[in-house]
């Protein structure tokens, strides 16, 4: 059973109908469902399939990777061969195996390719030769390579400037599920949760199918979270360590970056990150930020009315945020999450996590606002207090700046009941609008937009809000 991924499935299956060989790259963060998608697309029928040996499980050397590759060749039916000393030899043996097959289309699936690229491995030149010199001379090959190390795939395969330049016929960057897809996934598993419970689950797990697959339909949401993270020997006990180690060869500096960002709600400028992490200012640091962003752990955003070179980076990954708030120093209580209901710590986290979910569902928000076809920018904005300029000092986490000369000033507020705008809140919003127009000089109309799970309580201030968006609206299946 596979949920969503309709276009991806169609594209992969079409490769077997082509009248020439096809080279396909599939990438995306760990646990997002890449391997499952590929196996389903080709109905688990491969002439050869292999998965690179994890660096955490003894796969740090070229020799270990070649030995593992040899085991896969043997299981696929190749007999009487010596373990190769190089990847050039290994791919030559793979060609021998292919020649034994009578399949009209021979699908070759190499998973976690980045793990195979150990120090001084010669993997990529060998792969280039295998494809360019041997496989393109045939019409019956579908080669699918896959990896969780998104940045590695982008640099070494997708944007390769050597022998693999412009050789890919299809590239699929597999994205996490959106809320509506998680709802379908839960329903297919027989898990009964209403949309507000699904929203909270998404705030913890994000849209990663593997995490959702660990949910037990016989347990409630809080019980499931306890079983997955806080019980004795929980299901996802070492997930944080494996998550970053499986993607990055040297995960420590990456973890330092996300740890620093996890302490700042609005994110940090590059200079602030350098100071907080102690990592030297270099092109390598820039590459780390790009890698984290390409893997979906962080995002950068610009501030309205300010120079775009002053990018601010923000932790966006739901699971990582949850880890820092509750798992970094894991409590001993096996029922911790159940016992955390309505505590200040959990309520603070709810506010932060809900904002992340909103930022991941901008398309659904635009649909509710009726501006799906309008060109927009998603920005933030802030200013310091300045009495001379008439500025109160404001912070706005989400502005949707529209080409039709309207700005949606979005207030994202998590609440377990309809949210009541108080006189103090109304005054705060008015000050934000005043600061925004005074500081930036914008002539766009500013529309106050509230995003809150249950909508707003009707009172004398609710009428000042131009648009309301609820949890129900975030489930729009826009993907």
C-alpha positions, 0 to 999 in steps of 0.5 A, a space after each residue: 500500500 502506498 499513499 500519495 506519490 502519484 506523480 512519482 510512481 507514474 514517472 518511475 513506471 514510465 521508465 520501463 516503457 522507454 525505448 532507451 536506457 534510463 538513469 534515475 536519481 531519487 533523493 530525500 531525507 532519511 525515512 521519507 519513503 524513497 526505498 519503499 516508493 522505488 520497490 512499489 514502483 517496480 513491484 519489487 522486481 529487480 535484476 540487481 539491488 544493493 544498499 550501501 553499508 551504513 558508516 555506523 555499521 562498519 561501512 567506513 572503508 572501501 573494502 567493506 563496501 566492495 565486500 557488501 556489493 559482492 554479497 549482493 551480486 552473489 545473491 542476485 545470481 552471479 557465481 564464481 567471482 573474486 571480490 573486486 578490488 575497485 569499483 571499476 571491477 565491481 561494475 564490470 561484474 554487475 554488467 556480467 550479471 546483467 548479461 545473464 538476465 532475459 528480462 526485457 527491461 533490467 532494473 538495477 537499484 542501488 540504494 544509499 549510494 552516498 555511503 558507498 563513496 568512501 574516502 578515495 573510493 573511485 566510486 563516481 568515476 567508475 559509475 560514470 564509465 559504467 553508465 556512459 561506456 556500457 549502459 548507454 550502448 543498450 536499450 534495456 537498462 533502468 538504473 535507479 540510484 538513491 540516497 538520503 544524503 540529499 546534498 551529496 546527491 545534488 553535488 555528486 549526481 544531479 549537478 555532476 560536472 564530469 562524466 555524469 553531466 546531463 546524463 540523468 533522465 529523471 530526478 525525484 526529490 521526495 518530500 515529506 507528507 503534508 497534513 492531508 497525506 498524513 491523514 490518509 496514511 493514518 486512516 489506511 493504518 486504521 488509526 483513529 485520530 481527529 484532525 486536531 490530534 493529527 495536527 499535534 502528531 504532525 507537530 512532533 513527527 513532521 511528515 515522515 512516513 516511517 515515523 507515522 508507521 510506528 503508531 499503534 492503532 490500539 493506543 491513543 496519541 499520548 500513549 503512542 508518543 510515550 511508546 516511541 520516545 519515553 518508554 523503556 527501550 523506545 522505538 525511536 530511541 536513537 533516531 536523532 543520532 542516526 538521522 544526522 549520521 546517516 546523511 552527513 559524513 561528519 555530523 558533529 558541526 551540523 548538529 552544532 548548527 541545529 542545536 544553536 538554531 533550536 535555541 532561537 525562535 526567530 532564527 539567527 543571522 550567519 554571523 550569530 551562528 558562527 559565534 554560537 557554534 565556533 565553526 570557522 567562517 569559510 565556504 565550508 560553513 556556507 556549504 553546511 548551511 546549504 546542505 541542512 537546507 536541502 535536507 529540510 532541517 533548516 530554512 532561510 528567509 528574508 526580512 521585508 524591506 531589508 537587504 536580501 543578503 542578510 539571510 536569517 536561518 531558522 530550524 524548521 524540522 519538527 522532529 529535531 525541534 521536539 528532540 531539543 525540547 524533550 529528548 536531549 535530556 531524556 526524562 525517566 518517566 515512561 509516561 512523560 508525554 501523557 503527564 505533560 498535558 497543559 504544562 508550561 514547557 509543553 505549551 511553549 513547545 506547542 506554540 513553536 511547533 505550530 508555527 513550523 507547521 504553518 510555515 510548511 503549509 503556506 500553499 494551504 494558507 494561500 488557498 484559504 485566502 483565495 490567492 493561490 494564483 497570486 505571486 507572493 513572497 513569504 517573509 518576516 519582519 522586525 524593528 527595534 523601538 525608536 521613539 524619534 521615528 515613532 516605532 514601538 518595536 515589533 516582531 512579525 514571524 510571517 508576512 505574505 507579501 502579495 503582487 496585488 499590493 496586499 500584505 497578510 500579517 499572519 498571527 500564528 497562535 496555538 490553542 486547544 479552544 477558540 482563541 480570544 483576542 484581548 484588548 491587549 492583543 488588539 493593541 499589539 497588532 495595531 502597533 505592529 501594523 503601525 511599525 510595519 508601515 512606518 519603518 518600511 514605507 509600504 503603501 500596501 494594504 495590511 490585512 490581519 490574518 489569524 491562524 489558530 486551530 479552532 478559529 477565533 472567539 467572537 467578540 468586539 476585537 474579532 471583527 478587526 481581523 480580515 481573515 481566519 485560518 483554522 486547522 481544518 484549512 491546513 488539511 487542504 490537499 494542495 500537493 
